[in-house]
């Protein structure tokens, strides 16, 4: 038996306790709300069956029926598992997988974290954020430091904690990651898959990490995706492959089955939550549009759009509004700095932006690691009982977001109707096809080649063969 298998099996996990099952059941509805809900599609039963099969290999339960596998309607590359047998994968990450074995491998890795009780070893409070292993504060996330604005001011950023739990997370330790990789590889072998599939998945994830960083205006060390909670995926590719070679290989990947299953699946943003098109964010239901400056990128979530660049950070979001502008501004500031800290921001300004009545206020605050920064709330009265706002944090006396504030407009019915979802398509390579020709069919305004390569887990110098199946994204 391989040494890794002996090590993994030397302390077989105890079955889930009644308390763990109760905790999982408690947080499951909150997770569904935060991650766009369960995705009901032709792919759902396929994903559930693969997830239950791999989860059963953990020994945490005696039957597949004791696991709840959820296919999430989220455009974030993410997968995770929580105590009690709850396992999750987003449609975005399922689409990145190039075989059934790769998807099973990433799910096995996450189940491995729960089998090793990693969350209990590093978390002390039972909240939605850290049950996912993802403690988020708006200040720490937006400023990119350990204390951040909320840390410096003692706030908890309660309103945005769910969104930031999704996008900005704490890492597992290196040892915990390696143990979860080892368990995932073991589960693949036990389930009859090629154990090297996890290494292939990590390679695709490393490629996608770089694309996501560019598209979101971030560097490769601050990508707010599944990859950022699992550090250095490129380095782990080699290690995972080395471990996998110590298990008997049957080369079972089931690539065709996976590609056939995910063909036609919605990809990237769900128009119901708005879509990102280049530098623009468009929401057909709200009839809303804005554009971020060049050099900035966006990441769309269920409760906010995060905006990132070298000159500042921002969120676009909403909260209850009853026509009282001061109360709205106060609540927005409080969501950033917490309940205990008072913010003095002077007079509220009341401009008109593209025919929309707006109001904003700003203040300078001292942070632990970034010095004095400017915190601004720029809001728009969309209706008598509805408002939206940007939260921006920028260096003091810097104004990088003026064009973004001025870009907010209402979409016409025709413009809203023209917004279509993207679809994942599996195509067969012809003799005349090349990476360049296939990448040109990707339904994006930027990084077409990089997106195509990452989606298919290949590099720029890869040679395509006639008859080969590859994925593209179309409207």
C-alpha positions in Angstrom: 0.0 0.0 0.0 1.4 3.5 -0.8 2.8 5.4 2.1 0.2 8.2 1.5 -2.6 5.7 1.7 -1.2 4.2 4.9 -0.9 7.7 6.4 -4.4 8.7 5.3 -5.9 5.5 6.6 -4.0 5.3 9.8 -6.6 7.4 11.5 -9.9 6.7 9.8 -12.4 9.6 10.3 -15.2 9.2 12.7 -18.7 9.3 11.2 -20.5 12.7 11.4 -21.9 13.3 14.8 -25.5 14.4 15.4 -24.2 17.8 16.3 -22.2 18.1 13.1 -25.3 17.1 11.0 -27.3 19.7 12.9 -24.7 22.4 12.2 -24.6 21.5 8.5 -28.4 21.6 8.2 -28.4 25.0 9.9 -25.9 26.6 7.6 -27.0 24.9 4.4 -29.9 27.4 3.7 -27.5 30.4 4.3 -25.0 28.9 1.9 -27.7 28.5 -0.8 -28.6 32.1 -0.4 -25.1 33.4 -0.5 -24.1 31.3 -3.6 -27.0 31.9 -5.9 -29.1 28.9 -4.8 -29.1 25.4 -6.2 -28.8 25.2 -10.0 -31.6 23.2 -11.4 -30.5 22.0 -14.8 -29.9 18.8 -16.9 -26.5 18.6 -15.2 -27.7 18.6 -11.6 -28.3 14.9 -11.2 -25.0 14.1 -12.9 -23.1 16.4 -10.5 -24.9 15.0 -7.5 -24.2 11.4 -8.4 -20.5 12.0 -8.9 -20.3 14.0 -5.7 -22.0 11.4 -3.6 -19.8 8.6 -5.1 -16.6 10.4 -4.2 -17.8 11.5 -0.8 -18.7 8.0 0.2 -15.0 7.0 -0.1 -14.2 9.2 2.9 -15.8 6.8 5.4 -17.8 9.7 7.0 -21.1 8.0 6.3 -22.3 4.5 5.4 -24.3 5.4 2.3 -24.4 7.9 -0.5 -27.9 9.0 0.8 -26.3 10.5 3.9 -24.5 13.2 1.8 -26.2 16.3 0.3 -24.5 17.4 -2.8 -25.5 20.8 -4.2 -24.8 22.2 -7.6 -24.6 25.9 -7.1 -25.7 28.6 -9.5 -22.6 30.7 -9.1 -20.1 32.1 -11.6 -17.3 31.9 -8.9 -14.9 29.0 -9.3 -15.6 27.3 -6.0 -16.1 24.0 -4.2 -16.3 23.2 -0.5 -17.8 20.9 2.0 -19.0 21.5 5.5 -19.7 19.2 8.4 -22.7 16.9 8.4 -22.2 15.6 4.8 -22.9 18.8 2.8 -20.8 19.1 -0.4 -21.0 22.0 -2.9 -19.6 22.8 -6.3 -20.4 25.8 -8.5 -21.4 25.4 -12.2 -18.3 27.6 -13.0 -15.9 25.1 -11.5 -17.7 22.1 -12.9 -17.3 23.8 -16.3 -13.5 24.2 -15.7 -13.2 20.4 -15.1 -12.2 18.5 -18.3 -13.3 15.1 -17.1 -15.6 13.4 -14.5 -12.5 12.3 -12.6 -11.3 15.9 -12.3 -14.6 17.0 -10.9 -14.5 14.1 -8.5 -11.0 15.0 -7.5 -11.8 18.5 -6.5 -14.8 17.4 -4.6 -12.8 14.7 -2.9 -10.3 17.3 -1.9 -13.0 19.3 -0.2 -14.5 16.3 1.5 -11.0 15.5 2.7 -11.0 18.8 4.6 -14.1 17.8 6.5 -12.8 14.2 7.1 -9.7 15.7 8.7 -11.9 18.2 10.6 -9.7 21.0 9.4 -12.3 23.7 10.1 -12.6 22.7 13.7 -8.9 22.9 14.1 -8.7 26.5 12.9 -12.1 28.1 13.6 -13.4 29.2 17.0 -16.7 30.8 16.1 -19.6 29.2 14.3 -20.7 31.8 11.7 -21.5 31.4 8.1 -18.2 32.9 7.1 -15.9 30.7 9.1 -18.0 27.5 8.7 -16.9 27.9 5.1 -13.4 28.7 6.3 -13.9 32.2 5.0 -13.8 35.1 7.4 -14.3 38.3 5.5 -14.3 42.0 6.5 -14.9 44.7 4.0 -11.8 46.6 5.1 -9.4 43.7 5.1 -10.7 42.6 1.7 -10.7 45.9 0.0 -7.4 47.2 1.4 -5.7 43.8 1.0 -4.1 43.8 4.5 -4.5 41.7 7.6 -6.1 44.4 9.7 -7.7 46.6 7.1 -10.2 49.3 7.7 -12.5 47.2 9.8 -9.7 45.8 11.8 -8.3 49.2 12.5 -11.7 50.6 13.5 -12.9 47.5 15.4 -15.8 46.9 13.0 -17.1 43.6 11.6 -18.6 44.7 8.3 -21.7 42.7 9.0 -23.7 43.6 6.0 -21.0 42.5 3.6 -19.6 39.5 5.5 -21.6 37.0 3.3 -20.4 38.5 0.0 -16.8 38.7 1.2 -16.9 35.2 2.7 -17.4 34.1 -0.9 -14.8 36.3 -2.4 -12.1 36.9 0.2 -11.1 34.0 2.4 -8.5 32.8 4.8 -6.3 30.0 3.7 -5.9 26.5 5.1 -2.4 25.8 6.2 0.0 24.2 3.8 -0.1 20.9 5.7 -3.9 20.9 5.7 -3.9 21.5 1.9 -1.5 18.7 1.3 -3.5 16.3 3.6 -6.7 17.2 1.7 -4.9 16.6 -1.6 -3.7 13.2 -0.4 -7.2 12.2 0.7 -8.7 13.4 -2.5 -6.2 11.3 -4.5 -7.0 8.3 -2.2 -10.7 8.8 -2.8 -10.2 8.9 -6.5 -8.3 5.6 -6.5 -10.9 3.9 -4.3 -13.7 5.1 -6.5 -12.1 3.7 -9.6 -10.8 6.9 -11.2 -7.4 7.9 -12.4 -5.7 9.3 -9.2 -3.7 11.8 -11.3 -6.9 13.6 -12.2 -6.6 16.0 -9.2 -3.2 17.1 -10.5 -4.8 17.9 -13.9 -7.6 19.9 -12.2 -5.0 21.9 -10.2 -3.2 22.7 -13.5 -6.4 24.0 -15.0 -7.1 26.0 -11.9 -3.6 27.5 -12.0 -4.3 28.7 -15.5 -7.7 30.0 -14.6 -6.3 31.8 -11.6 -4.1 34.0 -13.8 -7.0 34.8 -16.2 -9.3 35.7 -13.3 -6.6 38.0 -11.8 -6.2 39.9 -15.1 -9.9 40.2 -15.7 -10.5 41.4 -12.1 -7.7 43.9 -12.1 -5.8 41.9 -9.4 -2.4 40.3 -9.1 -2.1 36.5 -9.0 -1.8 36.5 -5.2 -5.1 38.2 -4.5 -7.6 36.4 -6.8 -11.0 36.3 -4.9 -11.8 32.8 -6.1 -11.6 29.1 -5.1 -7.9 29.2 -6.0 -7.1 31.9 -3.5 -8.2 29.7 -0.6 -6.0 26.9 -1.9 -2.6 28.7 -2.3 0.0 28.1 -5.1 -2.1 25.7 -7.3 0.7 25.6 -9.8 3.2 24.2 -7.3 0.7 21.7 -6.1 0.3 20.2 -9.6 3.7 18.5 -9.4 3.2 17.2 -5.8 -0.3 15.8 -6.5 1.0 14.0 -9.6 3.9 12.5 -7.6 1.5 11.2 -5.0 -0.9 9.9 -7.6 1.8 7.8 -9.2 2.1 5.8 -6.0 -1.4 4.4 -6.5 -2.3 1.9 -9.2 -3.5 3.8 -12.3 -6.4 2.7 -14.4 -6.5 5.8 -16.5 -10.3 6.2 -16.0 -11.1 9.9 -16.5 -14.5 9.7 -18.3 -13.8 12.9 -20.2 -16.4 12.3 -22.9 -19.1 11.6 -20.3 -18.3 14.9 -18.5 -18.1 17.0 -21.6 -21.4 15.6 -22.9 -23.0 16.3 -19.6 -21.9 19.9 -19.3 -22.5 20.8 -22.9 -25.0 23.7 -23.2 -24.7 24.7 -19.5 -25.0 28.3 -18.6 -21.5 29.8 -18.1 -20.3 32.8 -16.1 -22.8 35.4 -14.9 -26.4 34.6 -14.6 -28.2 37.7 -16.1 -30.7 37.6 -13.2 -27.8 38.9 -11.1 -26.2 41.1 -13.8 -23.4 40.5 -16.2 -19.9 41.8 -16.8 -19.1 42.8 -20.3 -15.5 44.1 -20.5 -15.4 47.2 -18.4 -19.2 47.4 -18.0 -21.7 45.9 -15.5 -25.2 45.5 -16.9 -28.3 44.3 -15.0 -31.3 43.7 -17.2 -33.9 43.3 -14.4 -32.8 46.5 -12.7 -32.3 48.3 -16.0 -28.9 49.4 -14.7 -25.5 50.0 -16.1 -22.1 51.3 -15.0 -18.6 51.2 -16.2 -15.3 50.9 -14.3 -12.2 52.8 -15.3 -9.5 51.2 -17.4 -7.1 49.3 -15.2 -9.9 48.0 -13.0 -11.7 44.7 -13.0 -14.9 43.4 -11.6 -16.1 40.3 -9.9 -19.9 39.7 -9.7 -21.5 38.1 -6.6 -24.9 37.5 -5.3 -25.0 40.6 -3.1 -22.4 42.9 -4.5 -20.0 43.6 -7.4 -16.4 44.0 -6.2 -14.2 46.4 -8.1 -10.4 46.2 -7.9 -7.4 48.1 -9.2 -4.1 49.5 -8.1 -5.6 52.9 -7.3 -8.5 51.8 -5.1 -11.1 49.2 -4.2 -14.9 49.4 -4.4 -18.2 47.5 -4.0 -21.5 48.2 -5.7 -24.4 47.0 -3.6 -27.7 48.0 -2.0 -29.5 48.1 1.4 -33.0 49.1 2.6 -34.1 52.6 1.7 -37.1 54.7 2.7 -36.2 58.1 1.3 -34.1 59.1 4.3 -30.7 59.8 2.7 -28.8 60.5 5.9 -30.1 57.2 7.4 -29.0 55.4 4.3 -25.5 56.9 4.3 -25.1 56.2 8.1 -26.1 52.6 7.6 -23.7 52.2 4.7 -20.8 53.6 6.7 -21.7 51.4 9.6 -21.7 48.4 7.4 -18.0 49.2 6.7 -16.7 50.3 10.1 -19.0 48.3 12.4 -21.6 49.3 15.1 -19.2 50.7 17.6 -17.3 53.3 15.5 -18.9 56.6 14.7 -18.1 58.2 11.3 -18.0 62.0 10.9 -18.5 62.8 7.2 -19.8 66.4 7.0 -22.5 67.5 4.6 -24.2 65.1 2.2 -23.9 66.2 -1.4 -26.8 65.8 -3.8 -25.8 65.8 -7.5 -27.8 64.5 -10.4 -26.2 61.8 -12.6 -27.6 61.1 -16.0 -31.0 62.1 -14.8 -30.7 60.0 -11.6 -30.9 61.8 -8.2 -27.7 60.9 -6.3 -26.2 61.6 -2.9 -22.8 61.0 -1.4 -20.5 61.6 1.5 -16.9 60.8 2.3 -14.4 60.8 5.2 -10.8 60.2 5.8 -9.9 57.3 8.2 -6.7 56.0 9.6 -5.8 52.3 9.0 -3.2 50.1 10.6 -1.2 49.3 7.4 -2.4 51.6 4.7 -2.2 54.9 6.5 -4.9 57.5 5.9 -7.5 56.5 3.2 -10.7 58.1 1.9 -13.9 56.1 2.5 -16.8 57.2 0.3 -20.5 56.2 0.0 -21.9 57.3 -3.4 -25.6 56.4 -3.7 -28.4 56.6 -6.3 -32.1 56.9 -5.6 -33.4 54.4 -8.1 -37.0 54.7 -6.9 -38.7 56.3 -3.9 -38.1 53.1 -1.9 -34.9 51.7 -3.6 -31.3 52.9 -3.7 -28.0 51.5 -4.8 -24.5 52.6 -3.8 -20.8 52.3 -4.3 -18.5 51.9 -1.3 -15.0 53.1 -2.3 -11.7 53.0 -0.4 -8.9 55.0 -2.0 -5.6 56.7 -1.0 -6.3 60.0 0.7 -7.0 62.9 -1.8 -7.2 60.4 -4.7 -10.3 60.3 -7.0 -9.9 57.3 -9.4 -13.7 56.5 -9.4 -15.2 59.8 -10.7 -15.9 58.4 -14.1 -17.5 55.3 -12.6 -19.8 57.4 -10.5 -20.8 59.4 -13.6 -21.3 56.3 -15.7 -24.4 55.0 -13.9 -27.4 55.0 -16.3 -30.7 53.3 -16.8 -31.0 50.7 -19.6 -33.8 50.9 -22.1 -36.1 47.9 -22.5 -34.3 47.1 -25.7 -30.9 47.2 -24.2 -32.0 45.0 -21.3 -33.6 42.5 -23.7 -30.3 42.3 -25.6 -28.4 40.9 -22.6 -28.1 37.1 -23.0 -26.5 34.4 -20.9 -23.3 32.8 -22.0 -23.4 29.1 -22.8 -20.7 26.4 -22.6 -20.3 24.6 -25.9 -18.3 21.4 -26.6 -17.1 21.4 -30.2 -15.0 19.0 -32.2 -11.7 20.3 -33.6 -11.5 20.4 -37.4 -8.3 20.2 -39.5 -8.5 23.9 -40.2 -9.0 24.9 -36.5 -6.3 26.4 -34.3 -6.0 27.8 -30.8 -6.4 31.3 -32.3 -9.5 30.4 -34.5 -11.3 28.7 -31.6 -10.3 31.4 -29.1 -11.8 34.0 -31.4 -15.2 32.4 -30.9 -15.1 33.0 -27.1 -17.9 35.3 -26.1 -15.7 37.9 -24.4 -14.3 41.3 -25.2 -11.0 40.6 -23.6 -8.5 37.8 -22.9 -10.1 35.4 -25.4 -7.1 33.3 -25.9 -6.2 33.1 -22.2 -9.8 32.1 -21.4 -9.9 29.4 -24.0 -6.6 27.9 -22.9 -7.6 27.9 -19.2 -11.0 26.5 -19.9 -9.4 23.5 -21.7 -6.4 23.1 -19.4 -3.9 23.6 -22.2 -1.0 26.0 -22.8 -0.3 28.4 -25.6 2.1 26.0 -27.4 -0.4 23.1 -27.3 -1.2 21.4 -30.5 -4.9 20.6 -31.3 -5.8 17.5 -33.1 -8.6 17.0 -35.6 -11.4 15.1 -33.8 -10.4 16.4 -30.4 -13.2 17.9 -28.2 -12.7 21.3 -26.7 -14.9 23.8 -24.8 -15.8 27.3 -25.9 -18.2 29.9 -24.6 -20.8 31.4 -26.8 -24.0 33.5 -26.3 
